[in-house]
């Protein structure tokens, strides 16, 4: 990846239950920052979709189309 393609990364602290941290430490091979980033991204995508589905006048067909398209994008990203 070229330097100009890299995203600026920042530190972000979160609070976890101690039991969860203990379990996470059993898996040092996992990039927990990447796992958290993906979870945050998916949650934000879901929130965006829910807001779109609440738009006045959206038909059931359009809502279904948006849900299906979002699911396809998620599956392709995890492909």
N, CA and C atoms as an extended XYZ file, in Angstrom:
237
Properties=species:S:1:pos:R:3:atomname:S:1:resname:S:1:resid:I:1 pbc="F F F"
N         0.852       -1.184        0.000 N   UNK     1
C         0.000        0.000        0.000 CA  UNK     1
C         0.892        1.240        0.000 C   UNK     1
N         0.605        2.153       -0.883 N   UNK     2
C         1.369        3.387       -0.955 CA  UNK     2
C         1.009        4.296        0.200 C   UNK     2
N         1.954        5.143        0.587 N   UNK     3
C         1.736        6.034        1.732 CA  UNK     3
C         0.498        6.905        1.545 C   UNK     3
N         0.258        7.397        0.320 N   UNK     4
C        -0.886        8.271        0.103 CA  UNK     4
C        -2.213        7.521        0.175 C   UNK     4
N        -2.178        6.178        0.083 N   UNK     5
C        -3.397        5.378        0.175 CA  UNK     5
C        -3.743        5.014        1.616 C   UNK     5
N        -2.818        5.180        2.524 N   UNK     6
C        -3.045        4.813        3.914 CA  UNK     6
C        -4.008        5.776        4.584 C   UNK     6
N        -4.862        5.206        5.417 N   UNK     7
C        -5.775        6.028        6.189 CA  UNK     7
C        -5.066        6.487        7.448 C   UNK     7
N        -5.388        7.681        7.880 N   UNK     8
C        -4.846        8.167        9.142 CA  UNK     8
C        -5.481        7.366       10.262 C   UNK     8
N        -4.671        6.808       11.117 N   UNK     9
C        -5.162        5.996       12.224 CA  UNK     9
C        -5.005        6.792       13.518 C   UNK     9
N        -5.965        6.626       14.406 N   UNK    10
C        -5.925        7.293       15.699 CA  UNK    10
C        -6.152        6.254       16.794 C   UNK    10
N        -5.705        6.568       17.988 N   UNK    11
C        -5.925        5.693       19.131 CA  UNK    11
C        -7.283        6.007       19.740 C   UNK    11
N        -7.944        4.948       20.213 N   UNK    12
C        -9.281        5.081       20.791 CA  UNK    12
C        -9.372        4.065       21.924 C   UNK    12
N        -9.652        4.525       23.110 N   UNK    13
C        -9.738        3.631       24.264 CA  UNK    13
C       -11.175        3.205       24.504 C   UNK    13
N       -11.350        1.909       24.839 N   UNK    14
C       -12.667        1.406       25.203 CA  UNK    14
C       -12.558        0.651       26.524 C   UNK    14
N       -13.674        0.514       27.191 N   UNK    15
C       -13.740       -0.219       28.445 CA  UNK    15
C       -14.374       -1.573       28.183 C   UNK    15
N       -13.729       -2.627       28.660 N   UNK    16
C       -14.205       -3.989       28.467 CA  UNK    16
C       -14.407       -4.670       29.809 C   UNK    16
N       -15.320       -5.625       29.855 N   UNK    17
C       -15.398       -6.447       31.061 CA  UNK    17
C       -14.085       -7.241       31.205 C   UNK    17
N       -13.631       -7.387       32.418 N   UNK    18
C       -12.359       -8.070       32.659 CA  UNK    18
C       -12.357       -9.489       32.075 C   UNK    18
N       -13.489      -10.202       32.192 N   UNK    19
C       -13.572      -11.567       31.685 CA  UNK    19
C       -13.349      -11.618       30.173 C   UNK    19
N       -13.852      -10.619       29.482 N   UNK    20
C       -13.671      -10.554       28.035 CA  UNK    20
C       -12.205      -10.340       27.695 C   UNK    20
N       -11.562       -9.444       28.385 N   UNK    21
C       -10.142       -9.187       28.140 CA  UNK    21
C        -9.311      -10.431       28.399 C   UNK    21
N        -9.634      -11.161       29.446 N   UNK    22
C        -8.912      -12.407       29.750 CA  UNK    22
C        -9.029      -13.384       28.580 C   UNK    22
N       -10.237      -13.525       28.041 N   UNK    23
C       -10.442      -14.419       26.901 CA  UNK    23
C        -9.705      -13.921       25.658 C   UNK    23
N        -9.731      -12.619       25.430 N   UNK    24
C        -9.047      -12.050       24.269 CA  UNK    24
C        -7.546      -12.295       24.344 C   UNK    24
N        -6.985      -12.222       25.516 N   UNK    25
C        -5.539      -12.432       25.684 CA  UNK    25
C        -5.121      -13.862       25.383 C   UNK    25
N        -6.065      -14.767       25.367 N   UNK    26
C        -5.779      -16.156       25.002 CA  UNK    26
C        -5.570      -16.316       23.503 C   UNK    26
N        -5.834      -15.251       22.752 N   UNK    27
C        -5.729      -15.278       21.291 CA  UNK    27
C        -4.856      -14.127       20.786 C   UNK    27
N        -3.553      -14.186       21.078 N   UNK    28
C        -2.671      -13.094       20.652 CA  UNK    28
C        -2.511      -13.003       19.136 C   UNK    28
N        -2.909      -14.054       18.421 N   UNK    29
C        -2.801      -14.041       16.963 CA  UNK    29
C        -3.859      -13.157       16.313 C   UNK    29
N        -4.879      -12.782       17.074 N   UNK    30
C        -5.978      -11.973       16.536 CA  UNK    30
C        -5.627      -10.488       16.644 C   UNK    30
N        -5.864       -9.775       15.570 N   UNK    31
C        -5.673       -8.327       15.573 CA  UNK    31
C        -6.982       -7.717       16.101 C   UNK    31
N        -7.035       -7.507       17.418 N   UNK    32
C        -8.265       -7.053       18.054 CA  UNK    32
C        -8.658       -5.654       17.621 C   UNK    32
N        -7.698       -4.849       17.268 N   UNK    33
C        -8.014       -3.519       16.760 CA  UNK    33
C        -8.774       -3.632       15.440 C   UNK    33
N        -8.341       -4.537       14.581 N   UNK    34
C        -9.028       -4.747       13.304 CA  UNK    34
C       -10.435       -5.306       13.536 C   UNK    34
N       -10.565       -6.242       14.475 N   UNK    35
C       -11.882       -6.805       14.798 CA  UNK    35
C       -12.825       -5.696       15.267 C   UNK    35
N       -12.326       -4.835       16.159 N   UNK    36
C       -13.151       -3.743       16.677 CA  UNK    36
C       -13.516       -2.766       15.562 C   UNK    36
N       -12.565       -2.440       14.707 N   UNK    37
C       -12.826       -1.522       13.601 CA  UNK    37
C       -13.928       -2.068       12.703 C   UNK    37
N       -13.831       -3.352       12.355 N   UNK    38
C       -14.857       -3.965       11.504 CA  UNK    38
C       -16.220       -3.941       12.196 C   UNK    38
N       -16.245       -4.218       13.495 N   UNK    39
C       -17.513       -4.198       14.231 CA  UNK    39
C       -18.106       -2.799       14.249 C   UNK    39
N       -17.276       -1.785       14.458 N   UNK    40
C       -17.770       -0.405       14.447 CA  UNK    40
C       -18.317       -0.048       13.068 C   UNK    40
N       -17.597       -0.437       12.017 N   UNK    41
C       -18.047       -0.141       10.660 CA  UNK    41
C       -19.390       -0.803       10.367 C   UNK    41
N       -19.534       -2.075       10.734 N   UNK    42
C       -20.790       -2.785       10.477 CA  UNK    42
C       -21.943       -2.162       11.259 C   UNK    42
N       -21.672       -1.769       12.479 N   UNK    43
C       -22.728       -1.139       13.274 CA  UNK    43
C       -23.169        0.180       12.637 C   UNK    43
N       -22.217        0.969       12.184 N   UNK    44
C       -22.556        2.244       11.542 CA  UNK    44
C       -23.327        2.015       10.247 C   UNK    44
N       -22.952        0.985        9.484 N   UNK    45
C       -23.697        0.657        8.262 CA  UNK    45
C       -25.134        0.270        8.596 C   UNK    45
N       -25.307       -0.508        9.657 N   UNK    46
C       -26.651       -0.917       10.067 CA  UNK    46
C       -27.472        0.291       10.507 C   UNK    46
N       -26.859        1.193       11.258 N   UNK    47
C       -27.562        2.409       11.698 CA  UNK    47
C       -27.982        3.246       10.498 C   UNK    47
N       -27.099        3.362        9.516 N   UNK    48
C       -27.416        4.133        8.312 CA  UNK    48
C       -28.591        3.504        7.576 C   UNK    48
N       -28.562        2.177        7.437 N   UNK    49
C       -29.649        1.497        6.753 CA  UNK    49
C       -30.968        1.683        7.495 C   UNK    49
N       -30.940        1.585        8.814 N   UNK    50
C       -32.168        1.785        9.590 CA  UNK    50
C       -32.730        3.190        9.397 C   UNK    50
N       -31.848        4.196        9.365 N   UNK    51
C       -32.316        5.567        9.121 CA  UNK    51
C       -32.948        5.684        7.743 C   UNK    51
N       -32.317        5.037        6.748 N   UNK    52
C       -32.868        5.078        5.392 CA  UNK    52
C       -34.240        4.409        5.333 C   UNK    52
N       -34.396        3.306        6.091 N   UNK    53
C       -35.663        2.581        6.069 CA  UNK    53
C       -36.776        3.342        6.769 C   UNK    53
N       -36.402        4.315        7.583 N   UNK    54
C       -37.388        5.136        8.289 CA  UNK    54
C       -37.803        6.371        7.494 C   UNK    54
N       -37.230        6.557        6.303 N   UNK    55
C       -37.569        7.721        5.492 CA  UNK    55
C       -39.066        7.707        5.178 C   UNK    55
N       -39.699        8.866        5.261 N   UNK    56
C       -41.127        8.930        4.922 CA  UNK    56
C       -41.346        8.532        3.459 C   UNK    56
N       -42.374        7.739        3.231 N   UNK    57
C       -42.749        7.398        1.865 CA  UNK    57
C       -41.998        6.232        1.257 C   UNK    57
N       -41.048        5.638        1.958 N   UNK    58
C       -40.323        4.513        1.375 CA  UNK    58
C       -41.260        3.310        1.285 C   UNK    58
N       -41.259        2.672        0.139 N   UNK    59
C       -42.140        1.508       -0.054 CA  UNK    59
C       -41.485        0.259        0.521 C   UNK    59
N       -42.298       -0.756        0.758 N   UNK    60
C       -41.754       -2.028        1.236 CA  UNK    60
C       -40.770       -2.601        0.221 C   UNK    60
N       -41.076       -2.441       -1.051 N   UNK    61
C       -40.204       -2.964       -2.103 CA  UNK    61
C       -38.848       -2.261       -2.086 C   UNK    61
N       -38.854       -0.948       -1.936 N   UNK    62
C       -37.610       -0.195       -1.885 CA  UNK    62
C       -36.829       -0.547       -0.624 C   UNK    62
N       -37.525       -0.693        0.489 N   UNK    63
C       -36.857       -1.074        1.731 CA  UNK    63
C       -36.200       -2.436        1.573 C   UNK    63
N       -36.915       -3.382        0.988 N   UNK    64
C       -36.361       -4.725        0.776 CA  UNK    64
C       -35.156       -4.663       -0.155 C   UNK    64
N       -35.238       -3.856       -1.215 N   UNK    65
C       -34.123       -3.727       -2.152 CA  UNK    65
C       -32.882       -3.212       -1.440 C   UNK    65
N       -33.060       -2.205       -0.583 N   UNK    66
C       -31.922       -1.630        0.138 CA  UNK    66
C       -31.309       -2.629        1.108 C   UNK    66
N       -32.146       -3.399        1.774 N   UNK    67
C       -31.635       -4.419        2.697 CA  UNK    67
C       -30.837       -5.470        1.934 C   UNK    67
N       -31.388       -5.928        0.828 N   UNK    68
C       -30.702       -6.948        0.020 CA  UNK    68
C       -29.382       -6.413       -0.517 C   UNK    68
N       -29.379       -5.193       -1.016 N   UNK    69
C       -28.144       -4.603       -1.545 CA  UNK    69
C       -27.105       -4.447       -0.445 C   UNK    69
N       -27.514       -4.020        0.725 N   UNK    70
C       -26.576       -3.891        1.845 CA  UNK    70
C       -25.995       -5.245        2.211 C   UNK    70
N       -26.847       -6.256        2.255 N   UNK    71
C       -26.369       -7.611        2.577 CA  UNK    71
C       -25.356       -8.073        1.530 C   UNK    71
N       -25.620       -7.838        0.270 N   UNK    72
C       -24.688       -8.229       -0.790 CA  UNK    72
C       -23.340       -7.537       -0.636 C   UNK    72
N       -23.377       -6.245       -0.313 N   UNK    73
C       -22.116       -5.517       -0.121 CA  UNK    73
C       -21.326       -6.086        1.059 C   UNK    73
N       -22.034       -6.408        2.154 N   UNK    74
C       -21.364       -6.982        3.316 CA  UNK    74
C       -20.767       -8.335        2.999 C   UNK    74
N       -21.502       -9.171        2.286 N   UNK    75
C       -20.980      -10.483        1.932 CA  UNK    75
C       -19.787      -10.369        1.001 C   UNK    75
N       -19.844       -9.439        0.060 N   UNK    76
C       -18.722       -9.243       -0.867 CA  UNK    76
C       -17.486       -8.738       -0.130 C   UNK    76
N       -17.696       -7.884        0.852 N   UNK    77
C       -16.566       -7.338        1.612 CA  UNK    77
C       -15.903       -8.414        2.467 C   UNK    77
N       -16.678       -9.397        2.894 N   UNK    78
C       -16.146      -10.459        3.739 CA  UNK    78
C       -15.725      -11.681        2.926 C   UNK    78
N       -15.973      -11.601        1.591 N   UNK    79
C       -15.769      -12.699        0.666 CA  UNK    79
C       -14.470      -13.345        0.707 C   UNK    79
